[in-house]
Amino acid sequence: QVQLVQSGAEVRKPGASVRVSCKASGYAFTGYYMHWVRQAPRQGLEWMGIINPTGGSTSYAQKFHGRVTMTRDTSATTFYMELGSLTSEDTAIYYCTRDPRSTKQLASYYFDFWGQGTLVTVSS
Amino acid sequence: DIQMTQSPSSLSASVGDRVTITCRASQSISTYLNWYQQRPGKAPKLLVYAASSLQSGVPSTFSGSGSGTDFTLTISSLQPEDFATYFCQQSYSHPYSFGQGTKLEVK
């Protein structure tokens, strides 16, 4: 069965960066796109970007351009999302979530399987 | 950017009730509209994609409809496990935005 298991909660100071991991199992790792979505208390759910595990190409929401980097390690079947220049507004739960469409097609930009979420707290 | 607006923001209902949640897009998105359920402390769960297609494993008490700018999610007979928060999301254009959520509570 498809499983996405994320790394544990993180606390960072303003200006720092954080990296969240997402270990995928139960399906062909390079067969499906992966997205990152965050959920902040006052801002609801927010799409951050997508990575194609075949080749590693990415597309980010304009809001996060220059601050976010999404990568993958195919040998470890793990995805990573790094967010820099953190502020208190980045305090949120970060989810990795799979696109149901194969990487042989264009992504669908909706989300069928989700990780359990990683709480990132930014506080001085 | 496309704005997604849900109504109501909260709703009280009883087991067995029929409930409808509405989602409106700020511009036409054809049928690129998806619905998710989120229980407290859990990740969202996909219920309906492409406006009206039921995700595998989702009970047939859930249904979606609409196209263009106006969409609805209907639960035909509420079950105890359906009390949760529901989000719509557009997959029409970047950035792929969500509604603010509708919290379904026990009356």
Contacts between the chains, C-beta under 8 A, distances in Angstrom:
chain1	res1	chain2	res2	distance
A	44	B	87	7.5
A	44	B	98	5.7
A	44	B	99	7.6
A	44	B	100	5.1
A	44	B	101	6.2
A	45	B	44	7.1
A	45	B	87	6.0
A	45	B	89	7.3
A	45	B	98	4.0
A	45	B	101	8.0
A	46	B	97	7.9
A	46	B	98	7.2
A	47	B	95	5.5
A	47	B	96	4.4
A	47	B	97	7.0
A	47	B	98	7.6
A	59	B	94	7.5
A	61	B	94	7.2
A	61	B	95	4.3
A	62	B	94	7.9
A	62	B	95	6.8
A	63	B	95	7.1
A	95	B	43	5.8
A	95	B	44	7.8
A	97	B	43	7.6
A	97	B	44	8.0
A	100	B	49	7.7
A	108	B	49	7.7
A	108	B	91	6.1
A	109	B	32	7.9
A	109	B	91	3.8
A	109	B	96	4.8
A	110	B	34	4.3
A	110	B	46	6.8
A	110	B	49	5.3
A	110	B	89	6.5
A	110	B	91	4.7
A	110	B	96	7.9
A	111	B	34	7.9
A	111	B	36	7.8
A	111	B	44	7.4
A	111	B	46	6.3
A	112	B	46	5.2
A	112	B	55	7.0
A	114	B	43	3.7
A	114	B	44	6.1
A	114	B	45	7.5
A	115	B	43	6.7
A	116	B	43	6.2
A	117	B	43	5.7
